Amino acid sequence: MHSPVRLVLALHNHQPVGNFDGVFEGAYQDSYRPFLDVLADYPELKISLHTSGSLLEWLVDHHPEYIDRLKEFVAREQVEILGGPFYEPILACIPRRDRIGQIRSYSRYLEQLFGQTVRGMWVPERVWEQTFAGDITDAGIEYTLVDDFHFRGAGIPPEKLHGYYFTEDEGRLLKMFPGSETLRYTIPFQDPWRTIDHLRHVGGQTPNAVVVFGDDGEKFGTWPGTKDHVYRDGWLRRFFDVLRENQGWLKTTTLGESVDNVPPLGRVYLPDSSYREMTEWCLPAEGQLVYEGLVHRYEHDEAWPQLKQYVRAGFWRNFLVKYPESNEMYCRMREVSARLESAQMTPAAQQNPALLHLARTELYRAQCNCPYWHGAFGGLYLPHLRNAIYKHLISADTALSQLEGHSGRWASREIADFNLDARQEIKIASDRLAAYIAPARGGHIYELDVRAARVNLAATLNRRPEAYHKKVLAGSNGDTGGAVSIHDLVTFKQPDLDKRLSYDAWPRKTLVDHFLRPGLSLDEFQRSHGEIGDFVVGVYESVVRRNDKRIEVEMTRTGQAGDQRVTVTKTVSLDANAGGQLEIRYDLSDLPPGQPFHFGVELNFAAMAAGADDRYFYDGAGRQIGRLESIHQLESAERIGLVDEWLGLDVSLDLSQFGGIWTFPIQTVSQSEGGFELVHQSCAVVPHWEFVADESGKWSVRIDLSIDTSAAQAKQLAESKPAMV
């Protein structure tokens, strides 16, 4: 005879900061609202519910009726509200002060909204490190849940995972529930009786068992194929029906009720981990393929059920190594957080608490986890999510600049290891712009912030190999004919994606210096052919000059251009009185007279979307010459511009010497919830000059990079005005 079993259904509903409003609305209509519709017919069934702060704020604004309804479920104790960090950051990705601050802030918000004390929390993406236990308890949380995968990594056998344990950090106790991986794959993808059979088996082995399902609420309607499966075909009602039918031995409950009525199974210290699939995704692409091969080789071995418990893959923080663009966001976020920490006790902050609160809120929003990593979801590969991170970081930066005493027209410079590569970078900033320059890595501008539009024009993303590209090359289409786990879905959103795979040989940043083979074609350059210099990522020596309103960064490198030894000096100047403009000057010297050269400067512009008529290039005569994804080979030009009317941005390059200008899109083939897709990441604009060195051995050119934000400022002003009644 099996013992009674407690089943906790812990749902996690989340939409990232910066996601499209239509995606929020679609998830509401397909998942969040219909789930409550069904649950309302089963008042005896209980759930624990976590809703991320970014989603909850949207629901409060757009669907207050959902909030009112959820309050009714809470009032009759059918729903337990779980807390967590407000804007769903990976705890490993933010400073300790922000972990505690976000959790406390969200608990206060939830308690004011729902009138229920927040005792438990959701750990974003179940990314766990043991020191989090102390931070979570310091924030006032009593219990949480991660995957049973974490517990198995601590050596706990499967039969001892039906309950909860306590852990500690420096004497601060936290209760930890293991979420069942088995239930993550049976709910809602298999017949409800598969779940019941599993729970009955657990009850036959474990007295007083507590089994936890903890996973995304979007599995119930938003994931591909699940809306019809869960609601039209009645899976959820059948599942709730069998739960009701088996109430004699199976009780749905909450995490809080389980803590109050069931003793802990013991003490545990969990290894640093995340859910199983993410430990695979954070491996380098080649390591991921090796890992997958080993699993496939041994998974049918009779010893595999015991062996797999001790097989580990990767560590979440290595996403910051796998994707340098993620590290750039991470380092920028840490910089803003540190400045906020310094500013909060100053007299200016005490006199202007609203501005301090704005900076903190914008920082917290910029810590939303989704763009910092990539797996089965688009994440890092989705430009609108990366752009949202920078939007909030720039807003926080601007607020902090005011607290730090900057006003009117101003310019500043700072030298530090901003990107944590053990080398010094240079930040030049004004009331209009902020540019981060890496002399030790090609002298690139790797961040270019436009304050009025709140965009980073250098938020680019390189094309690189991914383990799933082997599926793209195989070309199969995963038409499953029904609901499947999103981890197993293989669908192609465009044809011939295998022909669009391309990988970059250098960082797609701004001011990438190229010595090219004379006569090189655009087609060859797009395929990363024809480079004969060592300046692309070479180390430049730098000098910074400053007066009251003007900053100059002069960078010099002597290196190879083919078999010639030449010197390049590039100077980037920011003048507060020049508005939104960077003046860039190149001086080439030590050029052998009579020698032909082909020199190019690559600039990459992100944040300005493609695929629409109001995002376009224009030529020196002001004529539109094509959308921002178009390819151009201007033979003799001195000007080109890029416009994004939706953002209100007009970016132009003016050249002091006529030259050729190439433009082409940087597009990735990446994986997202809907399948494999082609995503526009940035526009590459490459002015280039072919010339023969004269007797002086010198050649120079000036590039004025101008950013007109008058339309963006007018748009913001219009949006800030109260509506006319």
C-alpha positions in Angstrom: 0.0 0.0 0.0 1.5 3.4 -1.0 1.7 6.3 1.5 0.1 9.7 1.0 1.9 12.0 -1.3 2.0 15.8 -1.4 2.3 17.3 -4.9 3.5 20.9 -5.2 2.8 22.5 -8.6 5.1 25.5 -8.6 4.7 27.6 -11.8 7.1 30.3 -12.9 5.6 32.9 -15.3 8.1 35.3 -16.9 8.5 37.7 -19.8 11.8 39.5 -20.0 12.4 43.2 -19.7 12.2 44.7 -23.3 10.2 41.9 -24.8 7.6 43.1 -27.4 4.2 44.1 -26.0 2.6 41.6 -28.4 4.6 38.8 -26.8 3.4 39.7 -23.4 -0.2 39.9 -24.6 0.0 36.6 -26.5 1.4 34.8 -23.4 -1.4 36.3 -21.3 -4.1 35.2 -23.7 -2.5 31.7 -24.3 -1.2 30.8 -20.9 -1.8 33.0 -17.9 -5.5 33.8 -18.2 -6.7 30.3 -19.4 -4.7 28.6 -16.7 -6.6 30.5 -14.0 -9.8 29.8 -16.0 -9.3 26.1 -15.5 -7.9 26.3 -12.0 -11.0 28.2 -10.9 -13.1 25.0 -11.5 -10.9 23.0 -9.1 -11.0 25.0 -5.8 -9.6 22.1 -3.9 -6.3 22.1 -5.9 -3.5 24.4 -4.8 -0.5 25.8 -6.5 2.6 27.9 -5.8 2.9 30.7 -8.3 5.9 32.9 -9.2 5.5 35.8 -11.6 8.5 37.8 -12.5 8.4 41.6 -11.7 8.8 42.6 -15.3 5.7 40.5 -16.2 3.7 41.5 -13.1 4.2 45.2 -13.7 2.9 44.7 -17.3 -0.1 42.8 -15.9 -0.9 45.5 -13.4 -0.9 48.1 -16.2 -2.5 46.1 -19.0 -4.7 43.5 -17.3 -5.7 44.7 -13.8 -8.6 42.2 -13.9 -6.1 39.4 -13.9 -4.5 40.9 -10.7 -7.9 41.2 -9.1 -8.8 37.6 -9.9 -5.4 36.4 -8.7 -6.1 38.2 -5.4 -9.2 36.0 -5.0 -7.2 32.8 -5.4 -4.7 34.1 -2.8 -7.4 35.1 -0.4 -8.9 31.6 -0.3 -5.4 30.2 0.0 -5.6 28.3 -3.3 -2.5 30.1 -4.6 0.8 30.8 -2.7 2.7 33.8 -4.1 6.4 33.2 -4.4 8.9 36.1 -4.5 12.4 36.4 -5.9 14.7 39.1 -7.3 12.4 41.7 -8.8 13.5 41.7 -12.5 14.6 38.1 -12.7 18.4 38.4 -12.7 20.7 35.4 -12.5 21.9 35.7 -9.0 25.5 34.8 -10.0 25.5 37.7 -12.5 24.8 40.5 -10.0 26.6 41.9 -6.9 25.5 40.6 -3.5 24.0 44.0 -2.6 21.7 43.8 -5.6 20.7 40.2 -4.9 19.4 41.2 -1.5 18.0 44.6 -2.7 16.1 43.0 -5.5 14.6 40.2 -3.4 13.6 42.6 -0.6 12.1 45.1 -3.0 10.0 42.5 -4.8 8.7 41.0 -1.5 7.5 44.4 -0.4 5.8 44.9 -3.8 4.1 41.5 -3.7 2.9 41.9 -0.1 1.4 45.3 -0.8 -0.3 44.0 -3.9 -1.6 40.7 -2.7 -1.7 41.0 1.1 0.2 37.7 1.6 3.5 37.4 3.4 6.2 36.2 1.0 8.1 33.3 2.5 9.5 31.5 -0.5 11.1 32.5 -3.7 12.0 31.3 -7.2 15.7 31.1 -8.1 16.0 32.5 -11.6 16.9 29.8 -14.1 17.7 27.7 -11.0 21.3 28.9 -11.2 22.7 28.1 -7.7 25.9 28.8 -5.8 26.1 27.9 -2.1 26.8 31.5 -0.9 23.3 32.5 -2.2 21.8 30.7 0.8 23.1 33.5 3.1 22.0 36.3 0.7 18.5 34.8 0.3 18.0 34.5 4.1 19.3 38.0 4.6 16.6 39.2 2.2 14.0 37.6 4.4 13.2 34.4 2.5 12.6 31.1 4.3 12.6 28.5 1.5 13.2 28.0 -2.2 13.4 25.3 -4.9 16.0 24.2 -7.5 16.1 21.1 -9.6 16.7 17.6 -8.3 19.7 17.7 -10.7 21.4 19.9 -8.1 20.7 17.5 -5.3 21.9 14.5 -7.4 25.2 16.4 -7.9 25.6 16.4 -4.1 25.4 12.6 -4.2 21.8 12.2 -3.0 20.1 9.2 -4.6 16.8 9.7 -6.4 14.8 7.8 -3.7 15.8 10.5 -1.2 14.6 13.5 -3.2 11.0 13.5 -2.1 10.9 16.2 0.5 13.0 19.2 1.3 16.4 19.8 3.0 18.0 22.6 4.8 21.3 24.2 4.0 23.2 27.1 5.5 25.8 29.7 4.7 27.7 31.2 7.7 25.0 29.9 10.0 22.0 31.3 8.1 19.5 28.5 7.4 17.5 28.1 4.2 15.1 25.3 3.2 15.6 23.8 -0.2 13.1 21.8 -2.3 14.3 19.6 -5.2 12.1 20.0 -8.4 11.4 16.8 -10.2 13.0 16.4 -13.7 10.7 13.5 -14.4 7.7 15.8 -13.9 9.2 18.5 -16.0 9.1 16.1 -18.9 5.7 14.4 -18.2 3.8 17.7 -17.5 2.2 18.6 -19.8 3.7 16.5 -22.6 2.6 13.0 -21.6 -0.8 11.5 -20.6 -1.8 12.7 -17.1 -1.7 9.1 -15.9 2.0 8.9 -16.4 2.4 11.5 -13.7 -0.1 9.7 -11.4 1.8 6.4 -11.9 5.1 8.1 -11.1 3.6 9.6 -7.9 2.0 6.3 -6.9 5.5 4.7 -7.3 7.0 7.4 -5.1 4.3 6.8 -2.5 5.1 3.1 -2.5 8.7 3.8 -1.6 8.7 7.0 0.5 6.5 7.8 3.5 5.2 11.4 3.8 6.7 12.2 0.4 6.6 15.7 -1.1 7.1 15.9 -4.9 7.7 19.2 -6.6 7.0 20.2 -10.2 8.7 23.5 -10.8 8.8 24.9 -14.3 7.6 27.5 -16.7 4.0 28.5 -16.8 4.4 29.2 -20.5 4.5 25.4 -21.0 0.7 25.7 -20.6 -0.2 27.4 -23.8 2.7 29.6 -25.0 5.3 27.0 -26.0 4.8 25.8 -29.6 1.8 23.4 -29.9 0.9 23.6 -26.2 -2.2 25.9 -26.5 -4.2 23.4 -28.5 -2.8 20.5 -26.5 -3.4 21.9 -23.0 -6.7 23.7 -23.6 -8.4 22.8 -26.8 -7.6 19.1 -26.4 -8.2 19.3 -22.7 -5.0 18.0 -21.3 -5.1 20.4 -18.3 -8.7 19.5 -17.3 -7.8 15.8 -17.6 -4.8 16.3 -15.4 -6.8 18.2 -12.8 -9.5 15.6 -13.0 -7.1 12.7 -12.2 -5.7 14.8 -9.3 -9.2 15.2 -8.0 -9.9 11.5 -8.4 -6.9 10.5 -6.4 -7.3 12.9 -3.5 -7.5 10.0 -1.1 -3.8 9.6 -1.2 -2.6 12.5 -3.4 -2.8 16.0 -2.0 -1.9 19.1 -4.0 -0.3 21.6 -1.7 2.1 24.6 -1.6 5.8 24.9 -0.6 4.7 26.8 2.5 2.2 24.2 3.7 4.9 21.5 3.1 7.4 23.3 5.3 4.8 23.8 8.0 3.6 20.1 8.0 6.6 18.0 6.9 10.0 17.8 8.7 13.1 18.3 6.6 15.0 15.2 5.3 18.3 16.5 6.5 21.1 18.9 5.7 22.6 19.4 2.3 25.2 21.6 0.6 24.5 21.8 -3.2 27.2 22.2 -5.8 27.3 25.2 -8.1 24.9 24.3 -10.8 21.8 25.1 -12.9 19.2 22.9 -14.5 20.7 20.1 -16.5 20.1 21.6 -20.0 21.7 24.9 -19.1 24.9 23.2 -17.8 25.2 21.8 -21.4 24.5 25.1 -23.1 27.1 27.1 -21.2 29.9 24.8 -22.6 31.9 26.0 -25.6 30.3 24.7 -28.8 33.0 22.1 -29.3 32.8 20.9 -25.7 29.0 20.7 -26.0 29.3 18.4 -29.0 31.8 16.2 -27.1 29.5 16.1 -24.1 26.5 15.2 -26.2 28.5 12.5 -27.9 29.5 10.9 -24.6 26.0 10.9 -23.3 24.7 9.3 -26.5 27.5 6.7 -26.3 26.7 5.6 -22.7 23.1 6.4 -22.1 22.0 2.9 -23.1 24.6 1.2 -20.9 23.1 -0.7 -18.0 25.2 1.4 -15.6 24.0 4.7 -16.9 21.2 5.3 -14.4 23.9 5.3 -11.6 26.6 6.9 -13.7 24.7 9.9 -14.9 24.3 11.3 -11.4 28.1 12.0 -11.3 28.4 13.3 -14.9 28.7 17.1 -14.9 28.8 19.6 -17.8 29.5 23.3 -17.4 29.2 26.3 -15.0 26.8 29.2 -15.7 29.4 32.0 -15.3 31.3 30.7 -18.3 28.6 32.2 -20.5 30.5 35.4 -19.9 33.5 33.7 -21.5 31.6 32.0 -24.3 30.0 35.3 -25.3 32.2 38.4 -24.9 29.1 40.5 -25.6 27.5 39.1 -22.5 30.6 40.0 -20.5 30.4 43.6 -21.9 26.8 43.9 -20.5 27.8 42.3 -17.3 30.8 44.6 -16.7 28.8 47.7 -17.7 26.1 46.6 -15.2 28.7 46.1 -12.4 30.1 49.6 -13.1 26.7 51.2 -12.8 26.0 49.2 -9.6 29.3 50.3 -8.0 28.6 53.9 -8.9 25.1 53.7 -7.4 26.6 52.2 -4.2 29.0 55.2 -4.0 26.3 57.7 -4.8 23.6 56.7 -2.4 25.1 58.2 0.7 26.1 61.5 -0.9 24.4 64.8 0.0 23.1 65.0 -3.6 21.3 61.6 -3.2 19.8 62.6 0.1 18.5 65.8 -1.4 17.1 64.0 -4.5 15.8 60.5 -3.4 13.6 60.3 -6.5 16.6 60.4 -8.8 18.4 57.8 -6.7 15.3 55.6 -6.8 15.2 56.0 -10.6 18.8 55.0 -11.0 18.3 51.9 -8.8 15.2 50.8 -10.6 16.8 51.2 -14.0 19.8 49.2 -12.8 17.6 46.4 -11.5 15.8 46.3 -14.8 19.1 46.1 -16.6 19.9 42.9 -14.6 17.1 40.8 -16.2 18.8 37.6 -17.1 17.5 36.6 -20.5 20.0 38.5 -22.8 23.0 37.4 -20.7 23.0 33.8 -22.0 21.7 31.6 -24.7 20.3 28.1 -24.9 17.0 26.8 -26.3 15.6 30.4 -26.2 16.8 33.3 -28.2 18.2 35.2 -25.3 21.5 36.9 -26.1 20.8 36.5 -29.9 17.7 38.7 -29.7 18.8 42.3 -30.3 15.7 43.9 -28.7 16.5 42.2 -25.4 20.1 43.3 -25.5 19.0 46.8 -26.4 16.6 46.8 -23.5 19.5 46.1 -21.1 21.5 49.0 -22.5 18.4 51.3 -22.5 18.1 50.9 -18.7 21.9 51.0 -18.1 22.1 54.3 -20.0 19.1 55.7 -18.1 20.7 54.7 -14.8 24.1 56.1 -16.0 22.5 59.4 -16.9 20.7 59.7 -13.5 23.9 58.9 -11.7 25.8 61.6 -13.8 23.3 64.1 -12.5 23.8 62.9 -8.9 27.6 63.2 -9.4 27.3 66.9 -10.3 27.3 66.9 -14.1 25.1 69.5 -15.7 24.9 71.6 -18.8 27.5 70.8 -21.5 30.3 68.6 -20.0 32.9 66.1 -21.0 34.9 63.6 -18.9 37.3 60.7 -19.2 38.1 57.7 -17.1 40.7 55.0 -17.4 40.1 51.6 -15.8 39.8 47.9 -16.6 36.1 48.3 -17.5 35.7 44.9 -19.2 37.7 42.8 -16.7 40.4 41.6 -19.2 43.4 42.8 -17.1 44.0 45.7 -19.5 43.0 49.3 -19.3 40.1 50.8 -21.3 39.2 54.4 -21.8 35.7 55.9 -21.3 35.0 59.3 -22.8 31.7 60.7 -22.0 29.6 63.9 -22.3 26.0 65.0 -21.8 25.2 63.5 -25.2 27.5 60.4 -25.7 29.6 57.8 -23.9 32.2 55.7 -25.7 34.3 52.9 -24.4 37.6 52.3 -26.2 39.9 49.3 -25.9 43.4 50.3 -27.0 44.7 46.8 -26.1 42.2 45.2 -28.5 42.5 47.0 -31.8 41.6 50.4 -30.4 38.0 49.4 -31.0 35.0 51.4 -29.7 33.1 48.5 -28.1 30.3 50.6 -26.6 28.8 53.8 -28.0 25.9 55.1 -25.9 23.5 57.8 -27.2 21.8 59.2 -24.2 18.8 60.9 -25.8 17.8 57.7 -27.6 19.1 55.4 -24.8 20.8 53.1 -27.2 24.2 51.5 -27.5 25.1 51.7 -31.2 27.9 49.2 -30.6 25.7 46.5 -29.0 26.8 44.1 -31.8 27.0 40.3 -31.8 29.5 38.2 -33.6 28.5 35.2 -35.7 30.1 32.1 -34.2 29.7 28.3 -34.2 27.0 26.9 -32.1 26.5 23.2 -31.3 23.0 23.2 -32.8 24.4 24.4 -36.2 24.9 20.7 -37.0 21.1 20.5 -37.0 20.9 23.4 -39.4 23.4 21.8 -41.7 21.4 18.6 -41.6 18.4 20.5 -42.8 15.7 18.4 -41.1 12.4 20.0 -40.1 11.0 19.0 -36.8 7.3 18.9 -37.7 6.2 16.9 -34.7 2.5 17.2 -35.2 1.9 17.9 -31.5 3.2 19.4 -28.3 6.8 18.5 -27.4 9.3 19.8 -24.9 10.9 23.0 -26.3 14.3 21.4 -25.7 13.5 18.8 -28.4 11.9 21.1 -31.0 13.6 21.4 -34.4 11.8 23.9 -36.7 13.1 26.2 -39.4 11.5 29.7 -39.6 13.2 30.5 -43.0 14.4 28.2 -45.8 18.0 27.6 -46.7 19.4 28.6 -43.3 22.3 26.2 -43.9 23.5 28.5 -46.7 23.4 31.5 -44.4 25.8 30.2 -41.8 28.9 32.4 -41.6 31.4 33.0 -38.8 33.3 36.2 -38.0 37.1 36.3 -37.9 37.3 39.4 -35.8 35.1 41.4 -33.4 32.3 43.3 -35.1 33.0 46.5 -33.3 33.6 50.1 -34.4 37.0 51.4 -35.6 38.3 48.0 -36.7 41.4 48.8 -38.8 42.0 46.8 -41.9 44.9 46.6 -44.4 43.4 44.7 -47.3 44.7 43.1 -50.4 44.6 45.7 -53.2 41.6 45.1 -55.5 39.8 43.0 -52.8 36.1 42.7 -53.6 33.2 43.2 -51.1 32.2 39.6 -51.5 35.6 38.4 -50.5 35.7 40.8 -47.5 32.3 39.6 -46.3 33.8 36.1 -46.2 36.6 37.5 -44.0 39.2 37.1 -46.9 41.9 39.5 -47.9 43.2 40.8 -44.6 47.0 41.3 -44.8 47.5 43.4 -41.7 47.9 42.7 -38.0 45.9 45.7 -36.7 42.5 44.2 -36.4 42.9 43.2 -32.8 46.5 44.5 -32.3 47.6 46.4 -29.2 47.7 50.2 -29.5 49.6 52.5 -27.2 47.4 55.3 -26.0 47.6 58.9 -24.7 44.6 60.9 -23.4 44.5 64.6 -23.6 41.8 66.8 -21.9 40.8 70.3 -21.5 37.6 71.7 -20.0 35.2 70.5 -22.7 37.2 68.3 -25.1 38.8 64.9 -24.8 41.2 63.3 -27.2 42.3 59.7 -27.2 45.4 59.1 -29.4 46.3 55.5 -30.2 49.4 54.4 -32.0 50.5 51.0 -33.3 53.4 50.0 -35.5 52.7 46.7 -37.2 52.6 44.7 -40.4 50.7 45.6 -43.6 51.6 42.7 -45.8 55.4 42.5 -45.8 55.7 46.2 -44.9 56.2 47.7 -41.4 53.8 50.7 -41.0 52.5 52.9 -38.3 48.9 53.9 -37.7 47.8 56.7 -35.4 44.1 57.1 -34.8 42.7 59.9 -32.7 39.2 59.9 -31.3 37.9 63.2 -30.1 34.8 64.1 -28.1 33.9 67.8 -27.8 31.0 68.7 -25.5 30.3 71.8 -27.6 30.1 69.7 -30.8 26.9 67.9 -29.8 26.6 64.3 -30.7 29.7 63.9 -32.7 32.9 61.9 -32.6 35.8 63.2 -34.6 38.1 60.4 -35.8 41.4 61.0 -37.5 43.7 58.4 -39.0 47.4 59.2 -39.7 49.4 56.5 -41.5 53.2 56.8 -41.6 56.3 54.9 -42.6 54.6 54.0 -45.8 57.1 52.9 -48.5 56.8 55.4 -51.4 55.3 53.9 -54.5 53.8 51.0 -52.6 50.0 50.4 -53.2 47.8 50.2 -50.1 44.2 49.3 -49.4 43.1 50.6 -46.1 39.7 50.3 -44.5 37.9 51.3 -41.3 35.0 49.1 -40.2 32.2 50.5 -38.2 29.3 48.4 -37.0 26.0 49.9 -36.0 23.6 47.9 -33.9 20.3 48.9 -32.2 19.0 50.2 -35.5 16.7 47.5 -36.8 16.4 46.2 -40.4 13.5 44.9 -42.4 11.4 48.1 -42.5 11.1 51.1 -44.9 11.6 53.6 -42.1 15.1 52.2 -41.4 17.4 53.0 -44.3 20.7 54.2 -45.7 21.1 57.5 -47.6 23.9 58.8 -49.7 25.8 62.1 -50.0 22.9 63.7 -51.9 20.5 62.7 -49.1 18.8 60.1 -51.3 17.5 56.9 -49.7 19.4 54.0 -51.2 17.9 51.0 -49.4 16.9 49.4 -46.1 19.5 48.9 -43.4 20.0 45.2 -44.4 20.9 46.2 -47.9 24.3 45.6 -49.5 26.1 48.6 -51.2 29.3 49.2 -53.0 29.6 53.0 -53.3 32.6 53.6 -55.6 33.5 57.2 -54.8 31.8 58.7 -51.9 32.4 61.1 -49.0 29.2 60.6 -47.0 26.8 57.9 -46.0 24.0 58.0 -43.4 21.8 55.6 -41.5 18.3 56.5 -40.3 16.0 54.7 -37.8 12.8 56.8 -37.8 11.3 54.7 -35.1 14.2 55.4 -32.7 14.5 59.0 -34.0 18.2 58.4 -34.9 20.2 59.8 -37.8 23.8 58.6 -37.9 26.1 59.9 -40.6 29.7 59.4 -41.6 31.5 62.3 -43.4 34.9 61.5 -45.0 37.6 64.1 -45.7 38.8 62.0 -48.6 36.6 60.4 -51.3 36.7 56.6 -51.0 34.7 53.5 -51.5 32.0 52.5 -49.0 30.8 49.0 -48.4 27.7 48.1 -46.4 26.4 44.7 -45.5 24.3 43.1 -42.8 25.6 40.9 -39.9 23.0 38.2 -39.5 23.1 35.2 -37.2 21.5 31.8 -37.6 20.3 31.2 -34.1 17.9 29.1 -32.0 14.8 30.5 -30.3 11.5 29.3 -28.9 10.0 29.2 -32.4 12.9 27.3 -34.0 15.9 28.3 -36.0 15.9 31.8 -37.6 17.9 34.4 -39.3 18.4 37.5 -37.0 19.7 40.9 -38.1 22.4 42.0 -35.6 24.1 45.0 -37.0 25.0 47.0 -40.1 28.6 46.9 -41.2 29.8 50.1 -42.8 33.3 50.1 -44.2 34.9 53.2 -45.8 38.0 52.1 -47.7 40.7 53.7 -49.8 43.1 52.4 -52.3 46.2 54.6 -52.9 49.9 54.6 -53.7 52.1 56.0 -51.0 53.9 59.2 -52.0 57.4 60.4 -51.1 56.3 61.6 -47.7 55.4 58.1 -46.6 52.3 59.6 -45.0 48.5 59.4 -45.6 45.6 60.7 -43.5 41.9 60.8 -43.4 39.3 62.3 -41.1 35.9 60.6 -40.3 33.2 62.7 -38.6 30.7 60.4 -36.9 27.6 62.5 -36.3 24.5 61.4 -34.4 21.4 63.5 -34.7 18.9 62.7 -31.9 16.5 65.7 -32.4 13.7 63.4 -33.6 14.3 61.1 -30.6 14.2 64.0 -28.2 11.0 65.3 -29.8 9.5 61.8 -29.5 10.4 61.6 -25.8 9.0 65.1 -25.1 5.7 64.1 -26.8 5.5 60.9 -24.8 6.1 62.7 -21.5 3.2 65.2 -22.0 0.0 64.4 -20.3 -2.8 63.2 -22.6 -5.3 65.7 -23.6 -8.8 64.9 -22.3 
